Structure formats: structure tokens, C-alpha cells
Amino acid sequence: MDFMDSVLIIGGGGREHALLKALLRSDRPLCLYAYPGNPGMERDGCMLVDQKIANWDELADWAKMNEINLTVVGPEAPLAEGVVDTFKKHGLLAFGPSKAAAQIESSKVFSKNLMKKYGIPTADFEIFTAKDEALAYIEKKGAPIVVKVDGLAAGKGAVVCAKLGEAKAALEDIFDKKSFGEAGDAVIIEEMMSGEEASVFVLTDGKSYKILPVAQDHKRIGDNDTGLNTGGMGAYAPAPAVDAKVMAVVEKDIIAPTLAAMDKEGARYRGLLYVGLMMTADGPKVVEYNCRFGDPETQAVMPLVRCDWYKLFKECASARGNLSDVGWSVDSGYCVAVVMASKGYPGKFAKGKAITGIDEAEEKGTVDVYFAGVATDRKKENYQTNGGRVLAVSAKGETLADAIAQAYEGVAEIKFDGAAFRRDIGAKGLR
């Protein structure tokens, strides 16, 4: 019998389902596990870790006992907590940055100071730990202005304030109401940048790197970017906001200097570096860094790349890894991912609504359905809603218009009570 490599995926959202589907496209037999995983990952043949896990040491023990060759970490929280260091201590390979390197996302103070020190283009900013000093500063600067908390806030830690009153309310929320807990012990107040936004994913072994197709996320709940901010309502790739000429500038002024800066700071960066960009009148600038794949961008980016994802993740994770050895090609054409959410999201929403039509959607051409906030009923026979963002439907097409049409054909097949989704995902790219 051939030796089969075993992979453990940490996380249980749409992004992790996308990582699983990418690994399944690798032309090699793999034994796949997930913790905690989700029913969609299970449906695709992934086994879920069925043991109570109290901490990352216990999961590392489980991985050792089950002879896991590689662990791929999806979400930011485990990375910020040092899961990669824990696995390394146990002699195990894990894809993702160390705790020190993950500070690029877990501390905005760290990342803004890094950019300032190494001359990486970003918005002008000041850092405050006291409300009265922050208030005095915004009164002097005026609006529009952006208020950000230092720590992890599940993508909700940046408040764009069009008026001074909004900025004052944001400071009240952070300092007086402690809405963000310890994440809000320090705040960054920065100038508001305007332009098109884009998400650039960089896979790196710390020295060499590969850049994935550029994606554009849709953060607001409503069409035409109206309503409240969410974790992301859909994405498409490649985004025309960053063409080859702009990408050359991004690479020279942002990507290469960031990796070199992390090395100089003694926190060599391995794994996936997500660079959130704003295409300003003065050229591309960094909005923020994340230490992991974005969700839902991953669902739009991964299907466009052909490679052995297992080998690629392994080269990034290994101390002597060489990413440049991995063969890699990007399909022509586009991919669009549309998120279907529960009614009321990002506010209060009900759970337990029956979901139908997933099989029918996946029978349509190039459609993939990625589970996020989905559970099974008691008999484990039917799917039901179990979160704000329920699932994402992605599709590929030769043209962007074609990919959009196919994705929405898939969406039309899937039904659950109160299903909410945007009808303009990818429209910016058509313009």
C-alpha cells in the first residue's frame, strides 16, 4: 500500500473548507482531518477530531498520536496564541506564522510601527492609550478619520468615522464601555484613505514568496456598499484594481520590504501574509496586514491556482523549505464567491433554519459550495443554519460576467428561511 500523508486543518469556517477543497485538488492521496471542522468538510471526506481538546498542547499530542505530517492553521486567533510554536515544540510541522510574526495582525500598534520604521507606505497615524489625549487629537484633526483598536476584534476593530461625533462615540465604546476588552487598551487614529481596496495574499517560506491572484472583498451588508460592516459578503478574483504594473510597485514597495523587516525584527515570517491595500492617488498603501487567508477571498482565489497545495504548504512550514521548488500556474478567467447570510446579520439572527439545494447548486458547472455557519440536525441527515455567514457559493468563468452569472445560478438553487445576500458581487470589476 502507498504511504499516505496526513493533514490536520485547524478551523471550521468557509476559509477552512476552501483550504480543504484545495488540498483535495492536489494530485496525491491525503488523509484529512479538521479541528473543529464543519459538516461541509465532513461531507467532502474529511474526518473531524472527535476528542475534547482543552489547549493547543493537547491538539499537538493528538496530532503526534495520529501521525499528522502537516497542520494547516486557518484562523487568526490560534496563530496569535502561538499554535505554530506549540506544534514546533512537539516536533510537528504547521503552516502559519509564529506567535511573534502573527503580531503583524494581532497588534496594530506593532504593524503600524513596523511600517513607519521601514518606510512601508500606509496612512499617517498616532497611537493613544488614554481617551482624553485621543479626544484632543481627533478634535485637532477633524473628520473623516479612522479609529482602530490595537488587538484582534474579529474584523470589526476599525471604525471609519465620517463625522467627529462618530469618532467620539467610537472612543467612548472603546475606553468607557470596554466594548473590545483588552484589544482596545491602545487605539490607533489614522487619516482616512480613499480609493479602491484590494486583498493580496502572499505565500512565503520567509525568503521566497508567491503572490496569489488579487481579490476584492465586499465588506458592507447591502448592495452598492451600504449598511453595516460584516466579515465579508463576497469576493472576486482577479481584481482589475491591481494590474501587473501596480503589482510590480506593490511587490517592490510593500511585499519585499515587509518580509525583510520581519526578518530584521527577529520574527521571520512563514505562512500566508495578507496585505489589505488601498489604491490611493499617491499609489498603493497598506490598510492592514493579516496573518492568515481572508474569508471569503480564499473561496474566490484558491480555485484559480493549480499546484500541489500539500507540497506548497509544507515548503512554507519547513525550516529549510524552498517555495521556489513548487510548480504553480494560474488559470485564465475569473472566480466569484457570494456569501449567503442569516437574516439580521451582522446584528441578531436566528439559527436552525433548514437548508436545501446544496447538491443542485453543485451540479451547475463550476460551482463550489463552502460551508461556514452550518450544522446538521439531530439525525445528521439535513443541514441547517448555525451562524451569521452561512455559506459561500463560488463559480469560475472565462469572463468576470460569466463567473458572476454562474455563481448566482448556484445561489438561486440554495434555500433557507431569511437567506440574505448581495446581488452586486463583482460588479465593481465589471465597471
ABEGO torsion letter per residue (X at the ends): XBBBBBBBBBEABAAAAAAAAAAAABBBBBBBBBOAEBAAAAAAGBBBBABBBABAAAAAAAAAAAGBABBBBABAAAAAAGAAAAAAAAGBBBBEBBAAAAAAAABAAAAAAAAAAAGBBBBBBBBBABAAAAAAAAAAAEOBBBBBBABBAGGAABBBBABAAAAAAAAAAAAAAGAAEAAAABBBBBBBBBEBBBBBBBBBAGABBBBBBBBBBBABABBGGBEBBBAEAEBBOBBAABBAAAAAAAAAAAAAAAAAAAAAAGBBBBEBBBBBBBBBAAEBBBABBBABBBOAAAAAAAAABBBBAAAAAAAAABAABBAAABBBBBBBEBBBBBBBBBBGOABBBBBGBBBBGAAAAAABEABBBBBBBBBBBAAGABBBBABABABBBBBBBABAAAAAAAAAAAAAABBBBGBBBBAABGAAAAX
